[in-house]
Amino acid sequence: MSSAIFYQVCSNVVAQRGDKVLKLSQMAAWVFLILAVTGCQFTSRIRTLPEEIQSVYIPMFINNTYQPGLEELATRATVEAFLADGRLQLVSPREADVVVQGIIQEYTDKVSGSESDEFPMMNTINARAMVKLYASNDRMNPLNEYKSFTVSRSYISDVRRMDLTIPEDAIQNLMEALGERVVLEVLTGQFKEISP
């Protein structure tokens, strides 16, 4: 908000109250409100992936955990997230500018809340993963390795409650969040080509 608009708002408030002058605390409240509204703007992350990269191939994730099936869910969720985002085209491995390899490093499912009778009410699941980019013709030497990241979701696990979430649905939700995070990391994460 510009200072001219701020001045006009304050002038209108003073005029509406007649000749009464606003108290200093009221004026400070207006200033705080205006600064809070204009200062809390969301700034999106900018694309750091080189512009020449326009297409990707996503192979099956590598699952380094003891939780079976995460690799399939994560791969499907990541493909869907790239399709929904639309900034990069999904193609076959031969046509891809880069291969996006996801690696699930850790998975945990822990009780995070309980009822007064010590019966578990809520669980929190976490997945730690990382992403590597490879040239489509060289899967041995990564072009880039992004830092590991963790996604978390909490769900109601008390089987006595009507709003129970079954663990399979919670895991699906977690993998969808992981897929969205992979897209974010690939497009806007710190891209530094690894020198051979």
C-alpha positions as CSV (number, residue, x, y, z in Angstrom):
1,M,0.0,0.0,0.0
2,S,1.4,3.4,-0.9
3,S,1.8,6.2,1.6
4,A,-0.8,8.3,-0.4
5,I,-3.5,5.6,0.1
6,F,-2.4,5.3,3.8
7,Y,-2.8,9.1,4.2
8,Q,-6.2,9.0,2.5
9,V,-7.5,6.2,4.8
10,C,-6.3,8.1,7.9
11,S,-7.8,11.4,6.7
12,N,-11.1,9.7,6.1
13,V,-11.1,8.1,9.6
14,V,-10.3,11.6,11.1
15,A,-13.0,13.2,9.0
16,Q,-15.6,10.7,10.0
17,R,-15.0,11.3,13.7
18,G,-15.4,15.0,13.2
19,D,-12.8,17.2,15.0
20,K,-11.7,14.4,17.3
21,V,-8.1,13.4,16.9
22,L,-7.4,9.7,16.9
23,K,-5.5,8.5,19.8
24,L,-1.9,7.5,19.3
25,S,-2.7,3.9,20.0
26,Q,-5.5,3.8,17.4
27,M,-3.1,5.3,14.8
28,A,-0.5,2.7,15.7
29,A,-3.0,0.0,15.3
30,W,-3.9,1.2,11.8
31,V,-0.2,1.4,10.9
32,F,0.4,-2.1,12.3
33,L,-2.6,-3.5,10.4
34,I,-1.5,-2.0,7.1
35,L,2.1,-3.2,7.5
36,A,0.9,-6.7,8.4
37,V,-1.3,-6.9,5.4
38,T,1.2,-5.6,2.9
39,G,4.3,-7.3,4.5
40,C,2.9,-10.8,4.5
41,Q,3.0,-11.5,0.8
42,F,3.9,-15.0,-0.4
43,T,6.9,-15.2,-2.6
44,S,7.2,-18.4,-4.6
45,R,10.4,-20.2,-5.2
46,I,11.9,-19.5,-8.6
47,R,13.0,-22.1,-11.2
48,T,16.6,-23.1,-10.8
49,L,16.5,-26.0,-13.2
50,P,18.2,-24.9,-16.4
51,E,15.8,-23.9,-19.1
52,E,17.2,-26.4,-21.6
53,I,15.7,-29.2,-19.5
54,Q,12.1,-29.5,-20.6
55,S,11.4,-33.2,-20.4
56,V,12.0,-35.9,-17.7
57,Y,11.7,-39.6,-17.2
58,I,10.8,-41.0,-13.8
59,P,12.0,-44.6,-13.2
60,M,10.8,-46.6,-10.2
61,F,11.9,-45.1,-6.9
62,I,14.5,-46.9,-4.9
63,N,13.1,-48.0,-1.5
64,N,15.8,-48.3,1.2
65,T,13.3,-48.9,4.0
66,Y,11.6,-52.0,5.4
67,Q,8.1,-50.7,4.4
68,P,7.1,-52.7,1.3
69,G,5.4,-51.0,-1.6
70,L,6.5,-47.4,-0.9
71,E,8.5,-47.3,-4.2
72,E,5.4,-48.0,-6.3
73,L,3.3,-45.4,-4.5
74,A,6.0,-42.8,-4.6
75,T,6.7,-43.3,-8.3
76,R,3.0,-43.1,-9.2
77,A,2.5,-40.0,-7.0
78,T,5.5,-38.3,-8.5
79,V,4.4,-38.9,-12.0
80,E,0.9,-37.5,-11.2
81,A,2.6,-34.5,-9.5
82,F,4.7,-33.7,-12.6
83,L,1.6,-34.1,-14.8
84,A,-0.4,-31.8,-12.6
85,D,2.4,-29.2,-12.5
86,G,2.8,-29.2,-16.3
87,R,6.1,-27.3,-16.5
88,L,8.1,-30.4,-17.6
89,Q,7.0,-33.0,-20.1
90,L,7.1,-36.7,-19.1
91,V,8.6,-38.8,-21.8
92,S,10.4,-42.2,-22.4
93,P,14.0,-42.6,-21.1
94,R,15.5,-42.1,-24.6
95,E,13.6,-38.8,-25.2
96,A,14.2,-37.3,-21.8
97,D,16.5,-34.5,-21.1
98,V,17.1,-35.9,-17.6
99,V,16.2,-38.9,-15.5
100,V,14.7,-38.0,-12.1
101,Q,15.6,-40.8,-9.7
102,G,13.9,-40.7,-6.3
103,I,15.3,-42.6,-3.3
104,I,13.3,-43.2,-0.1
105,Q,15.8,-43.3,2.6
106,E,13.7,-43.7,5.8
107,Y,10.1,-44.3,6.8
108,T,8.7,-44.1,10.3
109,D,5.2,-44.6,11.8
110,K,5.0,-43.5,15.4
111,V,2.3,-42.9,17.9
112,S,2.0,-39.1,18.4
113,G,-1.0,-38.9,20.7
114,S,-3.1,-41.1,22.9
115,E,-6.4,-41.0,24.9
116,S,-6.6,-40.9,28.6
117,D,-6.8,-44.7,28.6
118,E,-3.3,-44.8,27.0
119,F,-4.9,-46.2,23.8
120,P,-3.1,-44.7,20.7
121,M,-5.3,-42.0,19.1
122,M,-3.0,-40.4,16.5
123,N,0.0,-41.5,14.5
124,T,2.6,-39.5,12.6
125,I,4.3,-41.0,9.5
126,N,7.5,-39.5,8.0
127,A,9.4,-40.3,4.9
128,R,12.9,-39.0,4.2
129,A,13.9,-39.0,0.6
130,M,16.4,-37.5,-1.9
131,V,16.4,-36.9,-5.6
132,K,19.2,-37.3,-8.2
133,L,19.2,-36.1,-11.7
134,Y,21.0,-38.1,-14.4
135,A,21.6,-37.5,-18.1
136,S,19.4,-40.0,-20.0
137,N,22.5,-41.6,-21.5
138,D,24.5,-41.8,-18.3
139,R,22.9,-43.3,-15.2
140,M,26.2,-43.8,-13.4
141,N,27.2,-40.2,-12.8
142,P,24.5,-37.9,-11.5
143,L,24.2,-34.4,-12.9
144,N,22.8,-33.1,-9.6
145,E,22.0,-34.5,-6.1
146,Y,19.4,-32.5,-4.1
147,K,19.5,-32.5,-0.3
148,S,17.4,-35.0,1.6
149,F,14.0,-33.8,2.6
150,T,11.3,-35.1,4.9
151,V,7.5,-35.1,4.5
152,S,5.2,-35.9,7.4
153,R,1.5,-36.6,7.9
154,S,-0.5,-37.3,11.0
155,Y,-3.6,-39.4,11.0
156,I,-6.3,-40.7,13.4
157,S,-5.3,-44.3,14.2
158,D,-7.8,-45.0,17.0
159,V,-10.0,-47.8,15.6
160,R,-12.8,-46.8,18.1
161,R,-13.3,-43.5,16.3
162,M,-15.6,-42.7,13.3
163,D,-12.9,-40.5,11.8
164,L,-10.3,-43.3,11.7
165,T,-7.9,-43.2,8.8
166,I,-6.6,-46.5,7.7
167,P,-2.8,-46.8,7.5
168,E,-2.9,-47.5,3.7
169,D,-4.8,-44.2,3.1
170,A,-2.3,-42.3,5.3
171,I,0.6,-43.8,3.4
172,Q,-1.0,-42.8,0.1
173,N,-1.4,-39.3,1.4
174,L,2.2,-39.2,2.5
175,M,3.4,-40.4,-0.9
176,E,1.4,-37.7,-2.7
177,A,3.0,-35.1,-0.5
178,L,6.4,-36.7,-1.3
179,G,5.6,-36.5,-5.1
180,E,4.7,-32.8,-4.8
181,R,7.9,-32.2,-2.9
182,V,10.0,-34.0,-5.6
183,V,8.5,-31.7,-8.3
184,L,9.3,-28.6,-6.1
185,E,12.9,-29.8,-5.5
186,V,13.6,-30.6,-9.1
187,L,12.2,-27.3,-10.4
188,T,13.3,-24.9,-7.7
189,G,15.9,-26.7,-5.5
190,Q,19.6,-25.9,-5.5
191,F,20.9,-27.0,-8.9
192,K,24.6,-27.4,-9.0
193,E,26.1,-29.7,-11.7
194,I,28.4,-32.2,-10.1
195,S,31.8,-32.0,-11.8
196,P,33.4,-35.3,-12.8
